[in-house]
Structures are given as C-alpha cells and as structure tokens.
C-alpha cells in the first residue's frame, strides 16, 4: 500500500527543489493533503496551537454543532458524538486575505 506524501521543506532550497515541487503538486492533485517535515516550526509552538484549537472548539463549536444537529431533527446523533477531531473543521486563511476577523469567538492569545 502506498503511503501518503511527506514533503521535506529543507529540499525546497537547493538542487532538489524541482523534485520537491513536483511532489507537492502530485500530493495536491492526487491526495488532497500531505505532511510537512523539517519546516522549522518549533514543536512547542505546534503543541500550544493544538491546545488552543481544542480549547476553542470545546468552548464554542461543540455547542454550535449540537444545535445544528437538533435543528435537523437528528437528536439521536448527539448521543453518538464522543471524541471528534474538531480542528479538522477549522479553517483560517491568511493569504491573499485573512479571515481571522470573521471568527469573533477566538481568544486574543489564539489570534
């Protein structure tokens, strides 16, 4: 079985750039996602962002989801929701235009 694409960001600067760009293109066209390694983002920062994301969803989004389920007459689904990966439904864009101002429920530290 083929494993999903892993892109080494260190290869973007140097003679492996073209191969790496081809891997990114293939991943986008054929997989829809990829893992980035050697991107230079400290693990501590990534852990903090994950904690804040989960906290945001715990506080805001879970209740909205339950209200949506109730409004659709799917109350039975609520009892089946236990441990969803909320961050998979959270999207921020920064370029070309940031949408962060459209999410008023974000804490200042999270912004």
N, C-alpha and C positions, 0 to 999 in steps of 0.2 A: 504494500500500500504506500502510495506517495504521501509524504508529509507536507504540511503547509509551508509556504515560503518564509524563510528567515533572511532578513536583509541586514548585512553588516554595514553600518553607517561609516565605518573607517575606510571602506572601499570607495566612497564617493569622491575622495580626493586622491587622485593618482591614476596609475595605468589600468586599474580595474573599474574605473568609473563607468565606461560604456556597458560592461557586463552587468554591473550593479543596476544601472538604469533600466536595462532590459529585464532584469529580474523584477524590478518594481512594476514595470509596465505589464509583464505577464501576470504578476500577483493581482494587480488591479483588474485586469481584463478577465482572468480565468478563476480567481479565487475570491476576490472582493475584500480581502484582508491580508495582512502579513505581520510578522513580528519584527520589531527593530531591535538590534543589539548594538552595543558599543556606540550609543547615541550621546553619551556624556551627561545624561540627567542623573543626578545622584539618587541612589535607592531610597535615601531618607526622604527626599522631596516626593518621590513617587508614592511612598507609604503615606505621607501626610495628605497628598491629594486623594488617594483612595479612601482614607479615613474620613476626610471632609465630604467626599462624594457620598459615601454611605450614610453619613450623618445627615446630609441634605435630604436624601431620599427618605430616610427614616422619619424625618420631621415633616416633610412637605408632600412628597409624591405618593407615598403609600396610601394616604388618606384620599388623595385625588383618584387613584386607581380604584379603590374600593367604592367611591361614589360613582364612578363610571360604570363599574360592574353592576351596582344596584340600579342605576338608571336604565340599563339594558335588560333588566329582569333576569340577571344571571347570578342571583344571590348565592346559589349553590356553589359557584366557582370560588367565592370568598373563602369557604372552608377548606379549599384545596390549595390556597396560596400560602406557602410557608416561608420559603427562602429564595426569593427571586433575586437575580443579579440586576439590581436597579441601574447600575452605571451603564449597562448595555443600552439603555434607552435615553441616555443623557447626552445631548449634543451641543457643544459650543463651537462657534466658528469665530475666527479672528481675521481672516483674510478672504476676500477683499474688504469685507465689512464685518465688524464684530457684532454678535447678537447678545452679548452679555447683559446689556441694559434691558433686554426683553425678558429677563429672568429675575424679577424683583425679589424673589424669596432667598437669593443667595446671601449668605453672611458676608460681612466686609472682609474677613480673613480669607474666605473662599474666593472672593473676587480677585 
